[in-house]
């Protein structure tokens, strides 16, 4: 298959040589006229050929045409369309700035694409998370969060409220690739999952891919969330500051050298710990994060960017505390080799770490762990002609896994210094793909990704008599590997294919196939990710996970593009999915390899989405029907069981109603069927008071259904041309009808309402844990 694709590319290259005779190229960047931010996915349309292109993730476009006179339109919904007449007799570099559109109340448009983009776009399983829309919807404690919007998309399920975890098309939460300015984020949560690390004020764009993932991306099985921050206003000083119920934040951006370089910096901190002190209370928990970005554009061929993120959560308790956080840094160089070839060279660093501290003379300790990776990648787009856009590149990643280190701190601590062995890995990938317009009706996107993963030294491998014996593992050999020495190597090819067939101006059919491999594994045996989860590389006893997914979709625009309807069905088959033996010990276990269990999983589902883009009432609704089943040897007696995030039905509504030019109300409603859970069904008693609970089959029970209604009321400050700043206010009601949704359940000895044990203490009962009753929040923002 790789040979065939190379032959196709060579053919296209030869065809391009013939095509290039007496052809010229117009290329450039599309920008926002107010701040010089590049516009992603904007449309460049050539009237004479009834065809066009869209700008890439960096705002660049290129189109090659025969010499002649052309009318070219530049459009981006929410902005004024601009047209220009061009006589093409040589290669032209042409940048365009678009002005935001001033619309009447009855003409409100919230999308950021051309009118029929939904039907014509060559993508399936993709959701664009509109940050302006997110800010109008209800926000828990007044903090808008794109992860909450992601959790409402079709094909996406949640574990419950109070978590930033999400599960896409039958995949687990660790199978989502989450990128912030092209650097991976391993734990996207703040405040134990109540909020995400993404500050809404600095986000430029965010896209969720549930399927149809381009060959450029790999390393995860289920989805990719691509979040990009603002570059910084290159024309004037601007910013915002806001105060919410739980946290406050400030953002400042402006030019360093006008039109040449700019900066953006933002900070956010929760202050419930500080407010509590005013009332002589102690709530020793808080989080903070910082975003910063600098860019320099010395000429039209080169652009340099440096972006950084630092975030941390801290919880203090009597005698100690825990903390965890992410750090990312990205350096990016955009370069135009010529009018058709665009290059993005990226160096990205990511670090996730956590720590536990206990201050005690006898039990004092410091526990630390982290995971780091450094990636160099180069992505190149080559615009062969209006019908073919070639993409190719490479990626090299170095990884270090530090699963845990304990240092005693007490003067008489019972603990001894312990450090689990660090693990190292190298990840190599190369890809090539093409986006091809076959005809007016048919377009294709196809490609291959080759990936090689190596678990390398320094390291030690233990060989076991029975690698599945986690009770009394017997080691039959130990082998030590020197630095950089390959321990285990895996190599795989990942084909990708996507097709769109236009039925008419209002509808189209789309289909996709993708194969993905995942070489890193989350070491956890719970549904909800917690800060103390660690990661491990594929190794001697841990094979890479693999997923094959096919999807078919019908896309239609209704009532002159006022509504967008899509229906998708998918099937995903996964091999070597990672699980753990029943009652596995996953923390500080030197024989962790014996706890691994790998098996199969399959998922299928139906996804329906309806979006309204125009008028006073805008928003979307989504419905998902899905089933995910696993089969893992030695788990659940080797019998099939439902994944613990399986929710058969999920229904979401998000809407905003514009009351006037300055006032609006927003609302969200979520309903999902209950998720599976494993609960004790009995207890055995042994001598000396030792008891052992007997559990149901893996995920043999289901919790109650989940549903919740949230509302918000938003007020924009009056427009005043005498001052350069504007205000806005938002009031939100979370869980309007006070539904006590189940977060988890646990078993306890049966008690009466006063906490007294009933009977002889042998009778058990299940108790439900719920997080949030009805909550009110308020946020005030100033923008200038």
CORBEL-V182899 format. One record per helix or strand of 3 or more residues. SS is the DSSP state (h for helix, s for strand). FROM is the first residue (numbers start at 1). TO is the last residue. Records with the same first field share a line. If there is no record, write none. Layout:
# CORBEL-V182899
SS=FROM-TO ; FROM-TO
This chain:
# CORBEL-V182899
h=2-20 ; 47-49 ; 105-107 ; 117-120 ; 131-136 ; 140-142 ; 146-150 ; 173-175 ; 191-193 ; 200-202 ; 272-278 ; 592-595 ; 636-638 ; 687-689
s=23-32 ; 43-46 ; 51-54 ; 60-66 ; 68-75 ; 82-88 ; 96-98 ; 126-128 ; 176-180 ; 203-209 ; 223-229 ; 238-244 ; 247-257 ; 261-270 ; 285-296 ; 302-317 ; 320-336 ; 341-358 ; 365-385 ; 388-408 ; 423-437 ; 442-456 ; 459-464 ; 475-481 ; 486-504 ; 507-518 ; 520-523 ; 534-537 ; 545-558 ; 563-580 ; 596-612 ; 617-631 ; 649-658 ; 663-672 ; 680-685 ; 691-695 ; 706-716 ; 726-734 ; 744-749 ; 764-769 ; 775-783
